[in-house]
Amino acid sequence: MTTIEKKRLVYLDLIRVIATFSVIVIHVFATDFYVNIGSYNWFISALGGNLFRWASPLFVMISGVIFLQPTKEVSYSILLKKHIPRLLLAYVFWNLVYILYRYLVIGQELSVGLFYPHFHLWYIPMIIGVYLLIPILRKIANDYNLMRSALILWVIYITGCFCRLDLIPQIGAIFKSNSIFGYAGYFLLGYYLSNIPIKKKQIRLIYGAGILGTIICVGGVLITSCLTNTANIMFVNNLGPHRIVVLLAVFIFIKQITPKIENKVIAFIEYVRKDLFGIYLVHGLWLLVINIPMLRDLCNHVITLPLISIVIFILSLYTTKLIRLIPLLKKTIE
């Protein structure tokens, strides 16, 4: 492996680690988001949760970097025989685990659970849909000018998603907040950012835009929710122009700092790298067990919520490592 390839893999793994932990932070903080609008705990929940809302699109961008490389062999045959079955197995198995947990521990009716998969597993059907577009996206990525044009059209597309073009129903129906085509743009954006040189002046502009986008994301949620006394999720949407600039800044920032990280950090990344998908799948169980009022209210939420997030990450990590030791279950987290 060349030095360039090694650095590339390290920065992608670092993004995955950060994004995985950020997903846990979002879910821990989100508990208070729909209650007591305007209270101190609600403010902490809205602020902390929305600061990390870029996590899910980051995963899509990483996949784009990997699957759109010209040297990687990707076809519908490979996708349908290897990658998609792996995701379907994880999705079906872990949905069943959460349905049984809600039935046996919480007392939810089985009929209800079957139609409402656990909240964090939404990502898997979405990414499967994007995977089905990979052969098309690879053709776009192979032509630089076509890729730039596609990204421009994508920005227009998700701006429409965010603005909700409901004045013309026929057009508005196209712009759905969880559109597979919307996330496919992040897939293409990740590959684009991994391959183009970016000047220092451009980086500073991107960071500035990222800070502005973050202010819009967080401020939009706080202001609209307080004005309406309802938890407003308009600015939480992953498909919006404000979200793009935040993702640009986060992706490039992590890429830039990777060569500067210490060997101990790289060793940690290597230690957890193979378990990140398992952490994502398992952490929902630990959320149900640990993210409870008794622990959340031990002291100020500024202290307890980050600590709970760290504990859930650690417990999910070692739960995943334990599952890896069980042959029948190992494939459900890979």
Salt bridges, closest charged atoms under 4 A:
ASP13 OD2 - ARG273 NE 3.65
ASP32 OD2 - ARG296 NH2 2.66
ASP32 OD2 - HIS301 ND1 3.34
GLU270 OE1 - ARG273 NH2 3.73
ASP275 OD2 - LYS321 NZ 2.57
ASP275 OD1 - ARG324 NE 2.70
ASP297 OD1 - HIS301 NE2 2.80
GLU334 OE2 - ARG324 NH1 3.39
